[in-house]
Amino acid sequence: MSIRVELDSREVQRRLGEATAALADATPLMKRIAGILEAETEANFAAEGRPHWKDWEESTRKARLKRNSGSSILKILQDSGRLAASISTDHGPGHAQIGSNVAYAAIHQFGGTIAHGALPARPYLPFSGPPTSATLQPEAERSILDAIKKLLNSATR
């Protein structure tokens, strides 16, 4: 007795071809990922960090109020709005990126020592850790994975 199984792989081949075509130019996906990075950054500013950034020292709070004649909004990293306004994204076939061009951006993202003391890291971009081994925030990672799944699902229908 022999058993013979035939597999018609045309449908599988068609779907794989569609998925390959959808991924041939990843620019739309990278554009979506850049948008996700920007949205997560905006959410970080709105929440004053996720997880919450280290609060100011009381002396910093008092100095901020005095300097701004009592009109400071007293939100961490948002006194003038310059840092948040400087956030820009870029994307292409093989990359999605986010960053800032203001001189003090890195010290706020990564922390470090300045002339009058140490500044704690307050990661406003949706990753933490050192620049050489940064880790995406869970919210950003979930959103990016969802975007990839949606692309693959739409390509194989």
C-alpha positions in Angstrom: 0.0 0.0 0.0 1.3 3.5 -0.9 0.1 6.9 0.0 0.5 9.7 -2.4 0.1 13.3 -1.3 0.1 16.1 -3.8 0.6 19.7 -2.7 -0.5 22.5 -4.9 1.8 25.3 -3.8 0.6 27.9 -6.2 -1.3 29.8 -3.5 1.6 29.7 -1.1 4.0 30.9 -3.8 1.5 33.7 -4.7 1.4 34.9 -1.1 5.1 34.7 -0.7 5.5 36.7 -3.8 3.2 39.3 -2.5 5.0 39.5 0.8 8.4 39.8 -1.0 7.0 42.6 -3.2 5.7 44.4 -0.2 9.1 44.2 1.5 11.1 45.0 -1.7 10.7 48.7 -0.9 10.5 49.2 2.9 10.1 53.0 2.6 6.4 53.0 3.5 7.1 50.8 6.5 10.1 53.0 7.6 7.9 56.1 7.2 5.4 54.5 9.5 8.1 53.6 12.0 9.5 57.1 12.0 5.9 58.4 12.7 5.7 55.9 15.6 9.0 57.1 17.0 7.7 60.7 16.8 4.4 59.9 18.5 6.1 58.0 21.3 8.5 60.9 21.8 5.5 63.3 22.1 3.9 61.0 24.6 7.1 61.0 26.6 7.1 64.8 26.8 3.4 64.8 27.7 3.9 62.3 30.5 7.2 63.8 31.7 8.8 60.4 30.9 7.7 56.8 30.7 8.7 55.7 33.2 8.5 59.1 34.9 11.7 61.2 34.8 13.5 62.1 38.0 12.0 65.2 39.5 13.9 68.4 39.8 15.7 69.4 42.9 13.8 72.0 44.8 16.6 74.5 44.1 16.1 74.0 40.4 12.3 74.4 40.7 12.8 77.7 42.6 15.4 79.0 40.2 13.1 78.2 37.2 10.3 80.2 38.8 12.5 83.1 39.6 14.1 83.2 36.2 10.7 83.2 34.5 9.1 85.6 36.9 6.8 82.9 38.2 5.5 82.0 34.7 7.2 78.7 34.1 5.0 75.8 33.2 7.2 73.6 35.5 7.2 70.6 33.2 10.5 68.7 33.0 12.4 69.4 29.7 9.6 71.7 28.6 10.5 75.2 29.9 10.9 76.9 26.6 9.6 74.1 24.3 12.8 74.3 22.2 13.9 70.6 22.8 10.4 69.2 22.0 10.1 71.5 18.9 13.5 70.4 17.6 12.5 66.7 17.3 12.7 65.6 13.6 12.4 62.3 11.8 13.8 60.9 8.6 13.2 57.6 6.8 14.2 55.8 3.6 14.3 52.3 2.2 16.5 51.0 5.0 16.1 53.3 7.9 13.8 55.2 10.3 15.4 57.7 12.6 14.5 60.4 15.1 16.7 63.0 16.8 17.2 66.6 17.8 19.8 69.1 16.6 19.9 71.2 19.8 23.2 71.2 21.6 21.9 70.0 25.0 19.7 67.2 23.6 22.2 64.4 24.3 22.9 65.3 27.9 19.1 65.2 28.6 18.7 61.8 26.8 21.7 60.1 28.3 22.5 62.1 31.4 26.0 63.1 32.4 28.1 65.7 34.1 27.9 69.4 33.3 29.7 72.5 34.9 27.4 72.7 37.9 26.8 69.0 38.6 25.3 65.9 37.2 22.1 65.6 35.2 20.1 62.4 35.3 19.2 60.7 32.1 15.7 61.7 31.1 15.1 59.7 27.9 12.6 61.7 25.9 13.3 59.8 22.7 11.6 56.3 22.8 14.7 54.4 23.8 17.0 54.2 26.8 20.5 53.1 27.6 23.8 54.1 26.0 23.7 55.1 22.3 25.7 52.0 21.3 23.2 49.6 22.9 19.9 51.5 23.3 16.7 49.6 24.0 13.3 50.7 22.6 10.6 51.6 25.2 8.0 48.8 25.4 5.3 51.1 24.0 7.5 51.9 20.9 8.5 48.3 20.4 4.8 47.1 20.5 3.7 49.8 18.1 6.6 49.0 15.6 5.9 45.2 15.8 2.2 45.9 15.2 3.1 48.0 12.1 5.3 45.1 10.7 2.5 42.6 11.4 -0.1 44.7 9.6 2.2 45.1 6.6 2.8 41.3 6.4 -0.9 40.5 7.0 -2.0 42.9 4.2 0.7 41.5 1.9 -0.4 37.9 2.3 -4.2 38.3 1.9 
